[in-house]
Amino acid sequence: MERLIIENQTDLLMEKVLPYIAQVVELGKISGNKNKQYCYLTSFKDGIEVLSGRNKQSDRLIIRRDQNE
């Protein structure tokens, strides 16, 4: 069983951030450590970033705006 936690740190509604999540999930998991996880940081041209983390029970994707913009 897989578990995905989505944390929206923007002012956008969830239905607006789901396409970003879908793109990250579509790209799949990478292996750069013991466990495969989604890309650590995915940046989009419009200033949205998706950060990922993983623990034993779930994946977490955090959506935020680029802090440099």
C-alpha positions in Angstrom: 0.0 0.0 0.0 1.3 3.4 -0.9 0.6 6.6 0.9 1.1 10.2 -0.5 0.8 13.3 1.7 0.3 16.6 -0.1 1.1 19.8 1.7 -0.1 22.9 -0.1 1.9 25.9 1.2 0.6 28.3 -1.5 -2.6 30.4 -1.7 -3.8 28.2 -4.6 -6.7 25.9 -4.3 -5.9 22.2 -4.2 -7.4 21.6 -7.7 -4.9 24.1 -9.1 -1.9 22.4 -7.5 -2.9 18.8 -8.4 -1.5 19.1 -12.0 1.9 19.9 -10.6 1.7 16.8 -8.3 0.6 14.7 -11.2 3.6 15.7 -13.3 6.0 14.8 -10.4 4.3 11.5 -9.9 4.3 10.8 -13.6 8.1 11.2 -13.7 8.3 8.4 -11.2 10.7 7.8 -8.3 14.4 8.0 -8.4 17.0 6.3 -6.4 19.7 8.5 -4.9 19.6 7.0 -1.4 18.5 3.8 0.3 14.9 4.2 -0.7 13.4 5.4 -4.0 11.6 8.7 -3.8 10.3 11.4 -6.0 12.7 14.1 -7.2 13.9 16.2 -4.2 12.9 19.5 -5.9 11.0 20.1 -9.1 10.7 23.7 -10.3 8.2 25.0 -12.8 8.5 28.1 -15.0 5.6 29.9 -13.2 7.5 29.9 -9.9 5.9 26.8 -8.3 8.2 24.3 -6.7 7.4 20.7 -5.5 9.7 19.3 -2.8 9.6 15.7 -1.8 10.5 13.7 1.2 10.0 10.1 2.3 9.8 8.2 5.5 9.1 4.5 6.2 5.3 4.9 5.8 4.7 7.5 3.2 5.9 10.0 0.6 5.3 13.7 1.1 5.1 16.3 -1.6 5.2 20.0 -0.6 4.0 22.7 -3.0 5.3 26.2 -2.5 6.2 29.3 -4.5 9.9 29.9 -5.4 11.3 31.9 -2.5 13.5 33.9 -4.9 10.6 35.4 -6.8 
